[in-house]
Amino acid sequence: MSRPLMATLQPLRARRVVLIATQTLNNGVVFSNGLYQNIFTLYRLMEALGYLPFFLVNTKEAEPAGYLIGCRVLTLEEFAKKPIPVHLYLEAGMSLSPENRKILKMLGARSAKLYLGNILNIDTETSMFYPQMNFAHHVVGETDEIWVSPHYEQHREYAAILNGCSLSKSRIAPYVWDSTFIAAQGAPKWTVAPNDKPTFVIMEPNISFQKNAFLPLWIIEAWHRKTGIQPRVVFINGNRFKAMPHSQENILPAMDIYNKGFIEFRDRSDMITIMRENPSATFLCHQINNEYNYMILELLWAGFPVVHNGERWADFGYTFRGCGIGDGVVAVERALTEHGRGGEQIQRSRAETLFWHHSINNPSVQAAWRQLVEAAA
């Protein structure tokens, strides 16, 4: 049996430095994109593994957010004035120029780029609909390894070739999650609806085919036509969806839930606000190649019924397969029938297993990440 990690924790000066490049973290950034919550979780993971992590940013906040108090933050200018030996330079939410990466290599660092977005789908869609746009979001050169989240394995080779890395240096990085952000905000717990009129919430961003609200809307429409029950549909990012000509001309006019005024079109909003405004809601999610989603984990943590089609999380929440509207209706009926009648307790118990599977405190997760960091040496 291996010794406990704390028994081998080294003094600060003896720990290997891990630089994590990211956009300047503040509440506006962290709560608008789960990517940056993931980066903060990785920082905590590096500390738990006994490394000395730093956020490498362009600029510092004058008054850092509360969760950043105690975190080590360096600007590139500060690092250039007083460089330190670096064990690993990890890009996750920001890219340095190849020239700066080369300087880090001179200090002994290996360079890894972690992709937490589905670049293959994004680039394919971009080239189809915006043929004049270049791909400036790929800053390539002087990167030694490519790491991708498990649910983005399909673009691992593409990312490696794009960055000029050997395919043998493209690796799968375990997905990590922690309840810090949702717990710190005081997320409300789901409660039984006071009446028989169900509330559905759709929060897809509607910016690509990967995450859009077409299928959730069709599932609610099919459920309404089947049961005759009048739903309340809270459609976050719905104003964006409604503004699309295709939605106005071809989708919404064919829906009873739209023609009867059951849909509330809303602007983008944060999770805590939506939970508080809709404490008895059922959330509908649909994805293509984006199975792992902090939103689903947060909803499960708060005890909300979640209808989704993520195959890797099929044992958690109320799931349907692929793009099956009929299967989606069955999942909705299960959620409405079971949640509030003991099903919420079963779902929460199962969810604890999922939380532990992705936890930074899970020894298996720690071992896999340690191997990644050390393999990059």
Secondary structure by P-SEA (a helix, b strand, c coil): ccccccccccccccbbbbbbbbccccaaaaaacaaaaaaaaaaaaaaaaccbbbbbccccccccccccccbbbbcaaaaaaccccccbbbbccccccaaaaaaaaaabbbbbbbbccaaaaaaaaaaaccccccccccccccccbbbbccccccaaaaaaaaaccccccbbbbbbbbbaaaaaaacccccccccccbbbbbbbccccccccccaaaaaaaaaaaaaccbbbbbbccaaaaaaacccccccccccccccccccbbbbccccaaaaaaaccbbbbbbbbccccccaaaaaaaaaccccccccccccccccccccccaaaaaaaaaaaacccccaaaaaaaaaaaaaaaaaccccaaaaaaaaaaaaaac
